[in-house]
Amino acid sequence: KEFFTFVTGLASNPNEVTVILCNNEDAVDQTVASFEKYIEKEIQLYKHTSSEIDKLENAIIKTKGLYAILCVCDDYSKANTILQEYGFD
């Protein structure tokens, strides 16, 4: 797998985009499952910070071909619009 992660903000206010290019479709499925587990773990970590829980519960996980993307951000509408422009429906 090749991957790129971009994280902004403070540790108490994370925003992140992770893009992973997988070797095959099975790896894409495994990556999506890993993203889902990661989000569940982060929800437990931030369970006392409601603004972070909202962001994590609305995390975007999308795939296109062999790419898998995880996006945790404040403006999910804008993020979805950008991802759709690049073919992530």
C-alpha positions in Angstrom: 0.0 0.0 0.0 1.1 3.5 -0.6 -0.5 6.2 1.5 -0.6 9.8 2.3 -2.1 11.4 5.4 -2.6 15.1 6.0 -3.5 16.1 9.6 -4.2 19.7 10.7 -5.2 21.2 14.0 -4.3 20.4 17.5 -4.4 16.9 19.0 -7.6 17.9 20.7 -9.1 19.1 17.4 -8.0 16.8 14.6 -8.9 17.2 11.0 -7.4 14.6 8.6 -7.5 13.2 5.2 -5.9 9.8 4.5 -5.5 8.5 1.0 -4.4 5.0 0.4 -3.6 3.3 -2.9 -4.1 -0.4 -2.4 -2.6 -3.3 -4.3 -6.0 -5.0 -5.0 -9.7 -5.0 -4.2 -9.2 -7.2 -1.1 -6.8 -4.6 0.2 -9.3 -1.9 -0.4 -11.9 -3.8 1.6 -9.4 -4.3 4.4 -8.4 -0.6 4.4 -12.1 0.4 4.7 -12.5 -2.0 7.6 -9.4 -0.5 9.2 -10.7 3.0 8.7 -14.0 2.0 10.4 -12.1 0.5 13.4 -9.9 3.6 13.6 -13.0 5.9 13.8 -14.6 3.7 16.4 -11.4 3.9 18.5 -11.2 7.7 18.1 -14.9 8.0 19.1 -14.0 6.3 22.4 -10.9 8.5 22.8 -12.9 11.7 22.3 -16.2 10.6 23.9 -16.1 13.6 26.3 -15.6 16.1 23.5 -19.0 16.5 21.7 -17.6 18.6 18.8 -15.1 15.9 18.0 -17.6 13.1 18.3 -19.8 14.9 15.7 -16.9 15.1 13.3 -15.9 11.5 13.9 -19.5 10.2 13.5 -19.7 12.0 10.2 -16.3 10.8 8.9 -16.3 10.2 5.2 -15.0 6.9 3.9 -15.0 6.5 0.1 -13.4 4.3 -2.5 -12.7 4.6 -6.2 -10.8 1.8 -7.9 -7.9 0.9 -5.7 -8.0 4.1 -3.7 -9.5 4.4 -0.3 -10.1 7.8 1.4 -10.8 8.7 5.0 -11.8 12.3 5.7 -12.5 13.8 9.2 -13.3 17.5 9.0 -15.6 20.3 10.0 -17.3 20.9 6.6 -18.4 17.5 5.3 -20.6 19.1 2.6 -17.6 20.8 1.0 -15.4 17.7 1.4 -18.1 15.5 -0.3 -18.3 18.1 -3.1 -14.6 18.0 -3.7 -14.4 14.2 -3.6 -17.3 14.0 -6.1 -15.4 16.3 -8.4 -12.7 13.6 -8.4 -15.1 10.7 -9.0 -15.6 9.5 -5.4 -19.4 9.1 -5.3 
